[in-house]
Amino acid sequence: MLNDLVDTVLPCLTLHQYCHQEDFKLPLISGDLDDPSHVVSLFRPESLLWTFWHRDATDPRDKIYGILSLIKGPSGITGQAVKELIIPDYSPEMNFEKAYMRAVLAIIRFSASLDIISQLVVSFRSLELKLPSWVPDFSQPTRFVGSLDRYLKQMPCYNACDSASASVLAIEENILVLEGCLVDTIANTSCPMFYRVEDSQRLAWKEWYTFAKDTYQEMNEKGTMSGRAPWNERFWRTLCGDTVMIGQKVVLQEDFKAPFRRISTTPGPSTERDKAAYNLWCKAQGLDELITELPLGTNNDADDAANEPAVGNIGHAIKISTATRRLFVSTEGHLGLCPPIAGLTYPQKDCIFVFPGGKTPFVLRYVGMRHVPGLGMQPCHQLLGDCYLDMFMDGEGMKNFMTKKQTVYIV
């Protein structure tokens, strides 16, 4: 309840303060602890649309026009002025679907980022809806998948695109054309996490652990896991999205919620402390089977563990990372967290792509050959949403991009 209150009241209290300063420059954002951009990232165009998504409007086009018209200042990336982002158009020809398509495309170009098409809201859309898969349906007064913490705090910690800027083309406004690299496909999935009740969440986490254990045992028997890190070491990192919430840090008075940081990839005291906090969280939750190797000297008392800030911080990261997600194992043997509708394996497996401008990889589903104006029949995909793919969140998929890239048509 408090988290939802902060998610909605905080932007309302400070929107005027930030958006009406003539010299306000919409910033690059990062997961750096000392970078105040994790606060002002609330006021990028895409962030404001996510933040006020659950609000209703008499005219669905005002879900776009009403927010974007309030913002002043240029993009910190492209230098484009916000006032040039989109011009309100209430003509009969400009229905809300067309307005949303134009706004999303304009925001991608304005920010040089694919953030706006991350974390699509609904699992299934109305057949009457005329929106392509890459355009969120802002007309629905509902929160997007997960929480604002995932979008505003956790996602900036990732850099799957290796800091490359987005470059997009739209064909007749409804086909998004991107260049990207296919890095993997989804081989097997476990149950989706749709629950808010802790007892149900625990059951799902246990099922995920058993699923991963059985899958990797089978892969070991086939000899396909040689030279890989122990799967349970990757499991705990995947469960928390390889992040942890930072406590006791307030950059501005209005920042009621702490940012996230990445867990170090280098073995050392910091990583061991995070691992210890994870293990203590498991004990506090009654999930002893999920515990990985416990460092010496760690307090094993579950009652004490539940009160330790570090345990709460990693526990919050786990809840943020796994909400409305599904654990999967990729064809190449990597763990990941994907949208709940992902996991189709026939006739083709769901694909995982990295794109310039995307802080995370994306899951796409092949939908067959379709006519693309001016290009004839082309292979097309549907966007299912962003994902966490272990070992591919820091630009690994962008290696040799120029030789491996392919043109992707998203409908």
C-alpha positions as CSV (number, residue, x, y, z in Angstrom):
1,M,0.0,0.0,0.0
2,L,2.7,2.5,1.0
3,N,4.7,1.5,-2.2
4,D,1.7,2.3,-4.4
5,L,1.1,5.6,-2.5
6,V,4.7,6.7,-3.1
7,D,4.5,5.6,-6.8
8,T,1.6,7.9,-7.4
9,V,2.0,10.8,-4.9
10,L,5.7,11.4,-5.4
11,P,5.5,12.4,-9.0
12,C,2.4,14.6,-8.4
13,L,4.2,16.5,-5.6
14,T,7.3,17.2,-7.7
15,L,6.2,17.2,-11.3
16,H,5.8,21.0,-11.3
17,Q,9.1,21.5,-9.5
18,Y,11.1,19.7,-12.2
19,C,9.1,20.2,-15.4
20,H,8.8,23.9,-15.2
21,Q,12.4,24.9,-14.7
22,E,13.5,26.5,-18.0
23,D,17.0,25.0,-17.7
24,F,15.7,21.5,-16.7
25,K,17.5,19.0,-18.9
26,L,16.0,15.5,-19.1
27,P,18.9,13.3,-18.0
28,L,20.7,10.1,-18.8
29,I,19.9,7.7,-16.0
30,S,22.1,5.1,-14.3
31,G,22.2,2.8,-11.3
32,D,25.1,4.7,-9.8
33,L,24.5,5.3,-6.1
34,D,25.8,8.9,-6.2
35,D,24.0,9.8,-9.4
36,P,20.8,11.8,-8.6
37,S,19.4,10.8,-12.0
38,H,17.6,7.9,-10.3
39,V,15.3,10.6,-8.9
40,V,14.8,12.9,-11.9
41,S,14.4,9.8,-14.1
42,L,10.8,9.9,-12.8
43,F,10.3,12.9,-15.1
44,R,11.4,11.6,-18.5
45,P,8.4,11.4,-20.9
46,E,8.3,7.6,-20.9
47,S,8.6,7.4,-17.1
48,L,5.7,9.8,-16.6
49,L,3.5,7.8,-18.9
50,W,4.2,4.7,-16.9
51,T,3.7,6.5,-13.6
52,F,0.3,7.9,-14.4
53,W,-0.9,4.9,-16.5
54,H,-3.5,3.8,-13.9
55,R,-5.2,7.2,-14.1
56,D,-8.2,7.5,-16.3
57,A,-9.1,10.1,-18.9
58,T,-12.4,11.1,-20.6
59,D,-10.6,11.1,-23.9
60,P,-7.9,8.2,-24.1
61,R,-5.7,10.5,-26.2
62,D,-5.3,12.7,-23.1
63,K,-3.3,9.9,-21.5
64,I,-0.6,11.1,-23.9
65,Y,-1.3,14.7,-24.5
66,G,-2.2,15.6,-20.9
67,I,1.2,14.4,-19.6
68,L,3.6,15.3,-22.4
69,S,2.3,18.9,-22.7
70,L,3.4,19.6,-19.1
71,I,7.1,18.9,-19.7
72,K,9.7,21.4,-20.6
73,G,13.4,21.1,-21.4
74,P,15.5,19.2,-24.0
75,S,16.5,15.5,-24.0
76,G,19.8,15.0,-22.3
77,I,20.7,12.5,-25.0
78,T,19.5,13.9,-28.4
79,G,19.0,17.5,-27.4
80,Q,15.5,17.6,-28.9
81,A,13.0,19.9,-27.1
82,V,10.1,18.1,-25.4
83,K,7.7,20.6,-26.9
84,E,8.6,19.1,-30.3
85,L,7.9,15.6,-29.1
86,I,4.2,15.4,-30.1
87,I,1.6,17.9,-31.1
88,P,-1.9,17.3,-29.7
89,D,-4.3,16.3,-32.5
90,Y,-8.0,15.7,-31.7
91,S,-9.2,15.3,-35.3
92,P,-11.5,12.4,-36.0
93,E,-8.8,10.8,-38.1
94,M,-6.4,10.7,-35.2
95,N,-7.9,7.9,-33.1
96,F,-6.2,7.0,-29.8
97,E,-4.4,4.0,-31.4
98,K,-2.8,6.2,-33.9
99,A,-1.9,8.8,-31.3
100,Y,-0.3,6.1,-29.1
101,M,1.7,4.7,-32.0
102,R,3.0,8.2,-32.9
103,A,3.8,9.0,-29.3
104,V,5.8,5.8,-28.7
105,L,7.8,6.2,-31.9
106,A,8.5,9.9,-31.1
107,I,9.6,9.0,-27.5
108,I,12.0,6.3,-28.8
109,R,13.6,8.9,-31.1
110,F,13.6,11.6,-28.5
111,S,15.3,9.4,-25.9
112,A,17.3,7.1,-28.2
113,S,16.0,4.4,-25.9
114,L,13.6,1.5,-26.1
115,D,12.5,1.9,-22.4
116,I,9.0,2.9,-23.5
117,I,8.3,-0.6,-25.1
118,S,9.6,-2.5,-22.1
119,Q,7.2,-4.2,-19.7
120,L,4.0,-4.3,-21.7
121,V,0.9,-4.1,-19.5
122,V,-1.4,-7.0,-20.4
123,S,-0.9,-10.6,-21.2
124,F,-3.7,-10.8,-23.7
125,R,-5.2,-7.9,-25.7
126,S,-8.6,-7.5,-27.1
127,L,-9.0,-8.8,-30.6
128,E,-10.7,-5.5,-31.5
129,L,-7.6,-3.5,-30.5
130,K,-5.8,-2.0,-33.4
131,L,-2.5,-1.4,-31.6
132,P,0.6,-3.3,-32.7
133,S,2.4,-5.4,-30.1
134,W,5.1,-2.8,-29.5
135,V,2.7,-0.1,-28.4
136,P,1.4,-0.1,-24.8
137,D,-2.3,0.3,-24.4
138,F,-2.4,3.4,-22.3
139,S,-6.2,3.5,-22.6
140,Q,-6.5,0.8,-19.9
141,P,-6.4,2.3,-16.4
142,T,-4.2,-0.4,-15.0
143,R,-0.7,-0.6,-13.7
144,F,1.9,-2.1,-15.9
145,V,3.5,-5.5,-15.3
146,G,5.6,-5.5,-12.2
147,S,6.1,-2.2,-10.4
148,L,7.6,1.3,-10.9
149,D,10.6,0.1,-8.9
150,R,11.5,-2.4,-11.6
151,Y,11.1,0.2,-14.4
152,L,12.6,3.3,-12.7
153,K,15.1,1.8,-10.3
154,Q,16.1,-1.7,-11.4
155,M,16.2,-1.4,-15.2
156,P,18.7,1.5,-15.3
157,C,21.2,-0.9,-13.7
158,Y,21.4,-2.9,-16.9
159,N,23.2,-2.2,-20.1
160,A,22.4,-5.0,-22.5
161,C,22.8,-2.7,-25.5
162,D,26.3,-1.7,-24.5
163,S,25.2,2.0,-24.4
164,A,24.3,1.9,-28.1
165,S,21.5,4.4,-29.0
166,A,18.2,3.2,-30.5
167,S,17.7,3.7,-34.2
168,V,14.2,2.9,-35.5
169,L,12.0,3.1,-38.5
170,A,8.2,2.7,-38.7
171,I,6.5,1.5,-41.8
172,E,3.0,2.9,-42.1
173,E,3.2,3.7,-38.4
174,N,2.3,0.1,-37.3
175,I,5.4,-1.9,-38.2
176,L,8.5,-1.2,-36.0
177,V,11.8,-1.9,-37.8
178,L,14.9,-2.5,-35.7
179,E,18.3,-4.0,-36.2
180,G,19.3,-6.5,-33.5
181,C,21.1,-9.6,-32.6
182,L,19.4,-13.0,-31.8
183,V,21.3,-14.2,-28.7
184,D,19.2,-17.2,-27.6
185,T,15.8,-18.8,-27.5
186,I,13.6,-20.0,-24.7
187,A,13.8,-23.8,-24.3
188,N,11.8,-24.5,-21.1
189,T,9.7,-22.5,-18.6
190,S,8.3,-22.9,-15.2
191,C,5.0,-21.5,-13.7
192,P,4.3,-17.8,-13.9
193,M,4.4,-15.6,-10.8
194,F,1.0,-13.9,-10.6
195,Y,0.7,-13.9,-6.8
196,R,0.8,-11.1,-4.2
197,V,0.2,-13.4,-1.2
198,E,3.5,-14.4,0.3
199,D,2.5,-18.1,0.8
200,S,1.7,-18.4,-2.9
201,Q,4.9,-16.6,-3.8
202,R,6.9,-19.1,-1.7
203,L,5.3,-22.0,-3.5
204,A,6.2,-20.5,-6.9
205,W,9.8,-19.9,-5.9
206,K,10.1,-23.5,-4.7
207,E,8.7,-24.7,-8.0
208,W,11.2,-22.5,-9.9
209,Y,14.0,-24.0,-7.9
210,T,12.9,-27.6,-8.5
211,F,12.4,-26.8,-12.2
212,A,15.9,-25.3,-12.5
213,K,17.5,-28.2,-10.6
214,D,15.8,-30.8,-12.7
215,T,16.5,-29.0,-16.0
216,Y,20.2,-28.6,-15.2
217,Q,20.6,-32.2,-13.9
218,E,19.2,-33.4,-17.3
219,M,21.6,-31.1,-19.1
220,N,24.5,-32.4,-17.1
221,E,23.6,-35.9,-17.9
222,K,23.7,-35.0,-21.6
223,G,27.1,-33.3,-21.1
224,T,26.0,-29.9,-22.3
225,M,27.0,-28.0,-19.1
226,S,30.7,-28.5,-19.0
227,G,32.7,-25.4,-18.0
228,R,29.6,-23.5,-16.8
229,A,29.3,-21.9,-13.3
230,P,27.2,-24.0,-10.9
231,W,23.6,-23.5,-11.7
232,N,22.6,-22.7,-8.1
233,E,25.1,-19.8,-8.1
234,R,23.3,-18.4,-11.2
235,F,19.9,-19.2,-9.7
236,W,20.1,-16.8,-6.7
237,R,21.5,-14.0,-9.0
238,T,18.6,-14.5,-11.4
239,L,16.0,-14.5,-8.7
240,C,17.0,-11.0,-7.6
241,G,17.8,-9.8,-11.1
242,D,21.4,-9.6,-10.1
243,T,20.5,-6.5,-8.1
244,V,19.9,-5.4,-4.6
245,M,18.1,-2.3,-3.2
246,I,20.3,0.3,-1.6
247,G,19.1,1.3,1.9
248,Q,19.8,4.4,3.9
249,K,20.5,6.7,1.0
250,V,18.5,9.7,0.1
251,V,19.8,12.0,-2.6
252,L,16.9,14.5,-2.5
253,Q,14.2,15.1,0.1
254,E,11.5,14.0,-2.4
255,D,13.2,10.6,-3.0
256,F,11.3,8.4,-0.6
257,K,12.5,5.2,-2.2
258,A,16.1,4.0,-2.5
259,P,17.7,3.1,-5.8
260,F,19.1,-0.3,-6.8
261,R,22.6,-1.4,-7.5
262,R,24.1,-4.4,-9.3
263,I,25.7,-7.3,-7.5
264,S,29.4,-7.4,-8.2
265,T,30.5,-10.0,-10.8
266,T,33.9,-10.2,-9.1
267,P,34.3,-12.6,-6.2
268,G,35.0,-10.8,-3.0
269,P,33.6,-9.5,0.3
270,S,30.8,-7.5,-1.3
271,T,29.5,-10.5,-3.3
272,E,29.7,-12.7,-0.2
273,R,27.7,-10.2,1.8
274,D,25.0,-10.2,-0.8
275,K,25.0,-13.9,-1.0
276,A,24.8,-14.2,2.8
277,A,21.8,-11.8,2.8
278,Y,20.1,-13.9,0.2
279,N,20.6,-17.1,2.3
280,L,19.3,-15.4,5.4
281,W,16.3,-14.2,3.4
282,C,15.7,-17.8,2.3
283,K,15.8,-19.0,5.9
284,A,13.5,-16.2,7.0
285,Q,11.0,-17.2,4.3
286,G,11.2,-20.9,5.1
287,L,12.9,-21.6,1.8
288,D,15.9,-23.6,3.1
289,E,16.2,-25.6,-0.1
290,L,17.0,-22.4,-2.1
291,I,20.0,-21.6,0.1
292,T,23.4,-21.6,-1.7
293,E,26.8,-21.9,-0.1
294,L,26.6,-19.9,3.2
295,P,29.8,-17.9,4.1
296,L,31.3,-18.7,7.5
297,G,30.3,-16.4,10.3
298,T,26.8,-15.7,9.0
299,N,24.0,-15.5,11.5
300,N,21.7,-18.5,11.0
301,D,18.9,-17.2,13.2
302,A,15.9,-16.7,10.9
303,D,14.2,-14.3,13.4
304,D,17.2,-12.0,13.5
305,A,17.7,-12.4,9.7
306,A,14.2,-11.1,9.0
307,N,15.1,-7.8,10.7
308,E,18.4,-7.2,9.0
309,P,18.2,-4.3,6.5
310,A,20.4,-6.2,4.0
311,V,18.1,-9.1,4.0
312,G,15.1,-6.9,3.4
313,N,16.9,-5.1,0.6
314,I,17.6,-8.3,-1.4
315,G,14.2,-9.6,-0.5
316,H,12.6,-6.5,-2.1
317,A,14.8,-7.0,-5.2
318,I,13.6,-10.6,-5.5
319,K,9.9,-9.6,-5.3
320,I,10.4,-6.8,-7.9
321,S,12.3,-9.1,-10.2
322,T,9.9,-12.1,-10.1
323,A,6.5,-10.3,-10.0
324,T,4.4,-11.3,-13.0
325,R,7.4,-13.2,-14.5
326,R,8.2,-16.7,-15.5
327,L,11.5,-18.5,-14.9
328,F,13.0,-20.0,-18.0
329,V,16.1,-21.9,-19.2
330,S,17.4,-20.9,-22.6
331,T,18.5,-23.2,-25.4
332,E,22.1,-22.3,-24.5
333,G,21.6,-23.1,-20.9
334,H,21.1,-19.6,-19.4
335,L,18.6,-18.8,-16.7
336,G,16.2,-15.9,-17.1
337,L,13.0,-14.2,-16.2
338,C,10.5,-13.5,-19.0
339,P,6.9,-12.2,-19.5
340,P,4.3,-14.8,-18.4
341,I,3.0,-15.4,-21.9
342,A,6.5,-16.3,-23.2
343,G,7.7,-19.8,-23.6
344,L,6.2,-21.0,-26.9
345,T,8.3,-23.8,-28.3
346,Y,6.3,-24.9,-31.4
347,P,6.4,-24.3,-34.3
348,Q,9.3,-22.0,-33.3
349,K,10.8,-21.2,-30.0
350,D,10.3,-17.7,-28.6
351,C,13.4,-15.6,-29.5
352,I,15.6,-13.4,-27.3
353,F,17.0,-10.3,-29.0
354,V,19.2,-7.5,-28.0
355,F,18.7,-4.1,-29.7
356,P,20.6,-0.8,-29.6
357,G,18.8,1.3,-27.1
358,G,17.5,-1.6,-25.0
359,K,18.8,-1.8,-21.4
360,T,17.5,-5.4,-21.3
361,P,17.0,-8.1,-23.9
362,F,13.5,-8.5,-25.4
363,V,11.4,-11.6,-26.1
364,L,9.9,-11.9,-29.5
365,R,7.6,-14.4,-31.1
366,Y,7.7,-15.3,-34.7
367,V,4.3,-14.8,-36.3
368,G,5.1,-15.8,-39.9
369,M,5.7,-14.1,-43.2
370,R,3.7,-10.9,-43.7
371,H,3.6,-8.2,-46.4
372,V,5.7,-5.2,-45.5
373,P,4.8,-2.2,-47.7
374,G,7.6,-1.6,-50.1
375,L,9.6,-4.7,-49.1
376,G,7.2,-7.5,-50.0
377,M,6.9,-10.6,-47.7
378,Q,9.1,-10.5,-44.7
379,P,9.5,-12.6,-41.5
380,C,7.6,-10.7,-38.7
381,H,7.6,-10.9,-34.9
382,Q,5.4,-10.0,-32.1
383,L,6.9,-8.2,-29.0
384,L,6.2,-10.0,-25.8
385,G,8.2,-7.7,-23.5
386,D,11.6,-7.3,-21.9
387,C,13.4,-10.0,-20.0
388,Y,16.3,-10.8,-17.7
389,L,18.8,-13.2,-19.3
390,D,21.6,-14.2,-17.0
391,M,25.1,-13.3,-18.4
392,F,23.6,-11.0,-21.1
393,M,22.7,-7.8,-19.1
394,D,26.0,-5.9,-19.7
395,G,26.5,-5.8,-23.5
396,E,27.6,-9.4,-24.0
397,G,25.0,-9.8,-26.8
398,M,26.3,-6.8,-28.7
399,K,29.7,-8.3,-29.4
400,N,30.3,-8.5,-33.2
401,F,27.0,-6.6,-33.7
402,M,27.9,-5.4,-37.1
403,T,28.4,-8.9,-38.5
404,K,25.6,-10.6,-36.6
405,K,22.8,-8.0,-36.8
406,Q,19.6,-8.7,-38.6
407,T,16.6,-6.6,-39.5
408,V,13.6,-7.3,-37.3
409,Y,10.0,-6.4,-38.2
410,I,7.8,-6.1,-35.2
411,V,4.0,-6.0,-35.8
